[in-house]
Amino acid sequence: MFMNFWYVAELSENITDTPVKVRMLGFDYVLFRDSAGQAHCLSNLCIHRGASLAHGKVKGDNIECPYHGWQFKGADGVCAKIPSLGPDAKIPARAKVDSYPVQEKYGLIFAFLGDLPEAERPPIMELPEYGKDGWRLTTQVYEWTANFQRAVENTLDPAHTEFVHPSMGYGGDRDDYHVPDLTLIEEDWGCGTMTTFVSPDLPNSKMKGLKGEGEMEAGAGNHGPSSAWTKLHFSPHAWAHQYGFSTPVDEKTLKRYFLQARNFRADPEMDETINERNSAVMTQDKVVIERIEPFYTPQSSTEEVLVKSDTVVTRYRKFISDWEQRGWRIDTAKVNSLREEKAFAIPSPARRTSKGWAIDPAPTCDMQEPLQAAAE
């Protein structure tokens, strides 16, 4: 799992002035809204005696610990009150918890889990269709017992559709089936491809006529380690663009926020049909991904036999290697081995400018190869 990226913490509608506990990247956080309605995300661990802040109360713009009443500011995590010291006592400088940047977009609350300054942070994946006339958006949430990399590579893989999704292919029964040569679309934080392939008509009566027997354009790509997009162009005018924001709950659990924008049959009455179809497709993927062995993507591609249809997957793995070289991969093995005797937190941007933290930053993996080698 990687720090220094934006992750969806929760649906915007689920965060109020009642604290909510959320687990991301193997660590716990507290989410809440202050008196002005601004959403905040803090490390859930109280630095006094280790209590869960999410089980406390929101007091104005602060979160109050349920154990001894210490209050921490939502804006920066600095302790604002220690009741046992009295009203005029000086607050120790080390009395602070990590507070993470938050953005609300697309009906989601994103938290930046890392210490990069604002100018250096990777952006949130864009949804250019959001709020535009002629497009209808639906949002669904799924949870898988899977590693994020396995899930993203499934999205990037054009060859699996023919065999995993019966309504989107011919089940491998066509003798002329093949994946066309892929041309990579390179971006700063990911890659993808668009290609034309033969596909049958959709079986659902409400969806029939979008393609018919013949060609359609489709493709997929990643943005960062755990976000991905898919574009389905059933015809020159009927398009569905899908955006999956996958948040690793921990190294073995994935929560996926799936947003689909469509410019056809955009009446709200079609939402249920669209969502049922999306859920069926997701379940087909889930069944395969949750059975993959080994659980994690192999460290070396020599442990698999990759072919040209894996072009996008191979490029994605180079991005993963690059982010490892930057020191952004969390050493989950070390964290888990010490979890019962030592606490860690994903370092927040404030750690770049402020010293004296009670909780150590989460350890990251030491990479031996130089950055240039990973980029070649």
C-alpha positions as CSV (number, residue, x, y, z in Angstrom):
1,M,0.0,0.0,0.0
2,F,1.2,3.5,-0.8
3,M,1.1,6.8,1.1
4,N,1.2,10.2,-0.7
5,F,-2.0,9.7,-2.7
6,W,-5.6,10.8,-2.3
7,Y,-8.0,8.1,-1.1
8,V,-11.8,8.1,-0.7
9,A,-12.5,8.0,3.0
10,E,-16.4,8.0,2.8
11,L,-19.4,9.2,1.0
12,S,-20.0,12.9,1.7
13,E,-23.5,12.2,2.9
14,N,-22.3,9.9,5.6
15,I,-20.1,12.5,7.4
16,T,-21.8,14.8,9.9
17,D,-21.0,16.3,13.3
18,T,-21.0,12.7,14.7
19,P,-17.5,11.2,14.4
20,V,-17.0,8.3,12.1
21,K,-14.2,5.8,12.3
22,V,-12.7,4.8,8.9
23,R,-9.8,2.4,8.2
24,M,-7.5,3.1,5.3
25,L,-4.0,1.7,4.5
26,G,-4.2,-0.4,7.6
27,F,-4.6,2.6,10.0
28,D,-7.7,4.1,11.7
29,Y,-8.9,7.7,11.2
30,V,-11.7,9.8,12.5
31,L,-13.9,11.8,10.2
32,F,-16.3,14.6,11.2
33,R,-17.6,18.0,10.2
34,D,-16.9,21.1,12.3
35,S,-19.3,24.0,13.1
36,A,-19.0,25.4,9.6
37,G,-19.7,22.0,8.0
38,Q,-16.1,21.5,6.9
39,A,-15.0,17.8,6.8
40,H,-11.9,16.8,8.6
41,C,-9.8,13.6,8.8
42,L,-7.4,13.0,11.7
43,S,-5.4,10.0,12.9
44,N,-7.8,8.2,15.2
45,L,-5.3,7.5,18.0
46,C,-5.3,9.9,20.9
47,I,-1.6,10.6,21.8
48,H,-2.4,10.8,25.5
49,R,-3.4,7.2,26.4
50,G,-4.3,5.6,23.1
51,A,-8.1,6.0,23.1
52,S,-10.2,6.0,19.9
53,L,-11.1,9.6,19.0
54,A,-14.0,8.4,16.8
55,H,-15.8,7.2,19.9
56,G,-15.7,10.7,21.3
57,K,-17.7,13.9,20.5
58,V,-17.4,16.9,18.2
59,K,-17.1,20.1,20.2
60,G,-17.4,23.0,17.9
61,D,-14.4,22.7,15.6
62,N,-12.6,20.1,17.7
63,I,-12.8,16.3,18.3
64,E,-13.0,15.4,22.0
65,C,-11.4,12.2,23.2
66,P,-13.8,10.0,25.2
67,Y,-11.2,8.9,27.7
68,H,-9.9,12.1,29.3
69,G,-11.6,14.9,27.3
70,W,-8.6,16.1,25.4
71,Q,-9.7,18.1,22.4
72,F,-7.9,18.3,19.1
73,K,-8.5,20.9,16.3
74,G,-9.9,19.5,13.1
75,A,-8.0,21.9,11.0
76,D,-4.5,21.0,12.2
77,G,-4.8,18.2,14.9
78,V,-3.2,20.4,17.5
79,C,-4.5,19.9,21.0
80,A,-6.7,22.8,22.1
81,K,-7.7,21.6,25.6
82,I,-6.6,19.3,28.4
83,P,-9.2,19.4,31.1
84,S,-7.1,17.9,33.9
85,L,-4.6,20.8,33.6
86,G,-7.2,23.5,34.2
87,P,-8.5,26.2,31.9
88,D,-5.4,28.4,31.7
89,A,-2.7,25.6,31.5
90,K,-0.1,25.6,28.8
91,I,-0.6,22.8,26.3
92,P,2.5,20.7,25.6
93,A,3.9,21.2,22.1
94,R,3.9,17.4,21.5
95,A,0.2,17.3,22.1
96,K,-1.0,16.9,18.5
97,V,-2.3,14.3,16.1
98,D,-1.9,14.0,12.4
99,S,-4.5,16.0,10.4
100,Y,-4.8,15.2,6.7
101,P,-5.9,17.4,3.8
102,V,-9.5,16.8,2.7
103,Q,-11.3,17.5,-0.6
104,E,-15.0,16.9,-1.3
105,K,-15.6,16.1,-4.9
106,Y,-18.1,13.9,-6.8
107,G,-20.1,13.3,-3.6
108,L,-17.0,11.7,-2.0
109,I,-14.7,12.8,0.8
110,F,-11.0,12.4,-0.3
111,A,-8.2,12.4,2.3
112,F,-4.6,12.9,1.3
113,L,-2.7,10.3,3.3
114,G,0.9,11.4,3.2
115,D,3.3,14.3,4.0
116,L,3.9,15.9,0.6
117,P,3.4,19.6,0.4
118,E,0.4,20.8,-1.7
119,A,2.4,21.6,-4.8
120,E,3.9,18.1,-5.0
121,R,0.7,16.1,-4.4
122,P,-0.7,13.9,-7.2
123,P,-4.1,15.1,-8.2
124,I,-7.4,13.3,-7.7
125,M,-8.6,11.4,-10.8
126,E,-10.8,13.8,-12.8
127,L,-14.4,13.1,-13.8
128,P,-14.9,15.5,-16.7
129,E,-18.5,14.4,-17.1
130,Y,-19.5,15.3,-13.5
131,G,-22.2,18.0,-13.5
132,K,-22.4,18.3,-17.2
133,D,-25.7,18.4,-19.1
134,G,-26.5,15.2,-20.9
135,W,-24.7,13.0,-18.4
136,R,-26.3,10.9,-15.6
137,L,-24.1,9.7,-12.7
138,T,-24.6,6.8,-10.4
139,T,-22.4,5.8,-7.4
140,Q,-22.0,2.3,-5.9
141,V,-19.8,1.0,-3.2
142,Y,-18.3,-2.5,-3.1
143,E,-15.9,-4.4,-0.7
144,W,-13.6,-7.2,-1.8
145,T,-11.2,-9.5,0.0
146,A,-8.4,-8.6,-2.4
147,N,-5.2,-6.6,-2.7
148,F,-5.6,-3.3,-4.5
149,Q,-3.0,-4.1,-7.2
150,R,-4.7,-7.3,-8.2
151,A,-8.0,-5.4,-8.6
152,V,-6.5,-2.5,-10.6
153,E,-4.7,-5.0,-12.9
154,N,-8.0,-6.7,-13.6
155,T,-9.5,-3.4,-14.8
156,L,-6.5,-2.8,-17.0
157,D,-6.7,-6.2,-18.6
158,P,-8.6,-6.2,-22.0
159,A,-8.3,-10.0,-22.4
160,H,-10.4,-11.0,-19.4
161,T,-13.6,-9.5,-20.6
162,E,-14.3,-12.2,-23.2
163,F,-14.2,-15.0,-20.6
164,V,-15.2,-13.3,-17.3
165,H,-18.2,-11.3,-18.5
166,P,-20.5,-13.4,-20.7
167,S,-22.8,-10.4,-21.7
168,M,-19.8,-8.4,-22.9
169,G,-18.1,-11.1,-25.1
170,Y,-18.6,-14.5,-26.7
171,G,-17.2,-16.7,-24.0
172,G,-14.1,-17.6,-26.0
173,D,-16.3,-19.4,-28.6
174,R,-15.2,-17.4,-31.6
175,D,-12.2,-18.9,-33.4
176,D,-11.2,-15.4,-34.6
177,Y,-11.0,-13.9,-31.1
178,H,-7.9,-11.9,-30.2
179,V,-6.9,-8.7,-28.5
180,P,-5.8,-6.1,-31.0
181,D,-2.4,-4.4,-30.7
182,L,-2.6,-1.8,-27.9
183,T,-1.4,1.7,-28.0
184,L,-0.6,3.2,-24.6
185,I,-2.0,6.5,-23.4
186,E,0.7,7.9,-21.2
187,E,-0.2,10.4,-18.4
188,D,1.8,11.8,-15.4
189,W,0.2,9.4,-12.9
190,G,-0.9,6.5,-15.0
191,C,-1.5,4.9,-18.3
192,G,-4.2,3.3,-20.4
193,T,-5.4,2.3,-23.8
194,M,-8.5,2.6,-26.1
195,T,-9.1,-0.1,-28.7
196,T,-11.9,-1.4,-31.0
197,F,-13.2,-4.9,-30.5
198,V,-16.1,-7.1,-31.6
199,S,-18.9,-7.5,-29.0
200,P,-22.4,-8.9,-29.0
201,D,-25.6,-7.0,-28.2
202,L,-26.5,-6.6,-24.5
203,P,-28.9,-9.3,-23.3
204,N,-31.0,-7.1,-21.0
205,S,-34.1,-5.9,-23.0
206,K,-33.7,-2.4,-21.6
207,M,-30.1,-2.2,-22.8
208,K,-30.6,-3.8,-26.2
209,G,-29.7,-1.8,-29.3
210,L,-26.7,0.0,-27.7
211,K,-24.2,-2.0,-29.8
212,G,-25.8,-4.7,-31.8
213,E,-23.6,-7.3,-33.4
214,G,-20.4,-5.5,-34.4
215,E,-17.6,-3.2,-33.2
216,M,-17.4,-1.0,-30.2
217,E,-14.6,1.1,-28.7
218,A,-13.4,0.5,-25.1
219,G,-10.4,0.9,-22.9
220,A,-9.1,1.4,-19.4
221,G,-6.3,3.0,-17.5
222,N,-5.0,3.7,-14.0
223,H,-4.5,6.9,-12.0
224,G,-2.1,6.4,-9.1
225,P,-1.8,3.0,-7.5
226,S,-5.5,2.3,-6.8
227,S,-7.8,4.4,-9.0
228,A,-8.8,3.3,-12.5
229,W,-11.1,4.4,-15.3
230,T,-13.0,2.4,-18.0
231,K,-14.6,3.9,-21.1
232,L,-17.2,2.0,-23.1
233,H,-18.3,3.6,-26.4
234,F,-21.2,1.4,-27.6
235,S,-21.7,3.7,-30.5
236,P,-20.5,7.1,-31.7
237,H,-23.1,8.7,-29.4
238,A,-23.8,6.2,-26.5
239,W,-21.0,6.3,-24.0
240,A,-20.5,5.0,-20.4
241,H,-17.4,6.2,-18.5
242,Q,-16.6,4.5,-15.3
243,Y,-14.3,5.6,-12.5
244,G,-13.2,3.3,-9.7
245,F,-11.7,4.9,-6.6
246,S,-10.3,1.9,-4.7
247,T,-9.3,2.5,-1.1
248,P,-7.2,-0.3,0.5
249,V,-8.8,-0.8,3.9
250,D,-5.7,-2.9,4.7
251,E,-3.4,-5.1,2.6
252,K,-6.1,-7.7,2.2
253,T,-9.4,-5.7,2.0
254,L,-10.5,-3.2,-0.6
255,K,-13.3,-0.8,-0.6
256,R,-14.2,0.4,-4.1
257,Y,-16.2,3.6,-4.9
258,F,-17.6,3.0,-8.4
259,L,-18.9,6.0,-10.3
260,Q,-20.4,5.7,-13.8
261,A,-21.4,8.5,-16.1
262,R,-23.6,7.7,-19.0
263,N,-24.9,9.9,-21.8
264,F,-27.7,7.5,-23.0
265,R,-31.0,6.6,-21.4
266,A,-30.2,9.2,-18.8
267,D,-33.5,9.3,-17.0
268,P,-33.3,8.4,-13.3
269,E,-35.7,5.4,-13.8
270,M,-32.8,3.7,-15.6
271,D,-30.5,3.9,-12.6
272,E,-31.7,0.7,-11.1
273,T,-31.2,-1.3,-14.3
274,I,-27.7,0.3,-14.8
275,N,-26.7,-0.4,-11.2
276,E,-27.9,-4.0,-11.4
277,R,-25.8,-4.6,-14.5
278,N,-22.8,-3.0,-12.9
279,S,-23.2,-5.1,-9.8
280,A,-23.4,-8.3,-11.9
281,V,-20.2,-7.3,-13.7
282,M,-18.4,-6.5,-10.5
283,T,-19.5,-9.8,-9.0
284,Q,-18.0,-11.6,-11.9
285,D,-14.7,-9.9,-11.4
286,K,-14.8,-10.4,-7.7
287,V,-15.2,-14.1,-8.0
288,V,-12.1,-14.4,-10.1
289,I,-9.9,-11.9,-8.2
290,E,-10.7,-13.3,-4.7
291,R,-9.4,-16.7,-5.9
292,I,-6.1,-15.6,-7.4
293,E,-2.9,-17.1,-6.1
294,P,-0.6,-15.8,-4.8
295,F,-2.8,-13.3,-3.0
296,Y,-0.3,-10.5,-3.9
297,T,1.0,-9.6,-7.4
298,P,4.4,-11.4,-7.7
299,Q,7.5,-9.1,-7.1
300,S,9.0,-10.3,-10.4
301,S,7.3,-10.6,-13.8
302,T,9.5,-13.7,-14.4
303,E,7.1,-15.5,-12.0
304,E,4.4,-15.1,-14.6
305,V,4.1,-15.5,-18.4
306,L,3.0,-12.1,-19.7
307,V,2.0,-11.5,-23.4
308,K,1.3,-8.4,-25.5
309,S,-2.3,-8.1,-24.2
310,D,-0.7,-7.4,-20.8
311,T,0.9,-4.2,-22.1
312,V,-1.1,-1.8,-19.9
313,V,-0.6,-4.1,-16.8
314,T,3.2,-4.1,-17.4
315,R,3.3,-0.3,-17.7
316,Y,1.3,0.0,-14.5
317,R,3.8,-2.2,-12.7
318,K,6.5,0.2,-13.7
319,F,4.6,3.0,-12.1
320,I,4.3,0.9,-8.9
321,S,8.1,0.3,-9.0
322,D,8.7,4.1,-9.4
323,W,6.5,4.9,-6.4
324,E,8.3,2.2,-4.4
325,Q,11.6,3.9,-5.3
326,R,10.3,7.2,-3.9
327,G,9.8,5.5,-0.6
328,W,6.0,5.7,-0.6
329,R,5.2,2.0,-0.1
330,I,4.2,1.2,3.5
331,D,6.2,-1.6,5.2
332,T,3.0,-3.4,6.3
333,A,5.0,-6.5,7.5
334,K,6.9,-4.3,10.0
335,V,3.8,-2.4,11.1
336,N,1.9,-5.7,11.7
337,S,4.8,-7.3,13.6
338,L,4.8,-4.4,16.0
339,R,1.1,-3.5,16.1
340,E,0.4,-4.8,19.6
341,E,3.3,-3.0,21.2
342,K,3.8,0.1,19.1
343,A,1.6,2.6,17.3
344,F,2.3,4.3,14.0
345,A,0.6,7.0,11.9
346,I,0.8,7.9,8.2
347,P,2.8,11.1,8.4
348,S,0.8,14.2,7.6
349,P,2.2,17.3,5.8
350,A,2.6,19.1,9.1
351,R,5.5,16.8,9.9
352,R,7.6,18.5,7.3
353,T,7.4,21.8,9.2
354,S,6.8,20.7,12.8
355,K,8.9,18.6,15.1
356,G,8.2,16.6,18.3
357,W,5.5,14.0,17.5
358,A,4.5,11.4,20.0
359,I,3.6,8.8,17.4
360,D,6.2,7.6,15.0
361,P,5.6,7.8,11.2
362,A,4.6,4.5,9.5
363,P,7.8,2.8,8.2
364,T,8.2,2.5,4.5
365,C,10.0,-0.2,2.5
366,D,13.7,0.3,1.8
367,M,14.3,-0.1,-1.9
368,Q,17.8,-1.0,-3.0
369,E,17.6,-0.2,-6.8
370,P,18.1,3.4,-7.8
371,L,15.2,5.4,-9.1
372,Q,16.6,5.6,-12.6
373,A,16.7,1.8,-12.9
374,A,13.0,1.6,-12.2
375,A,12.2,4.1,-14.9
376,E,14.1,2.4,-17.6
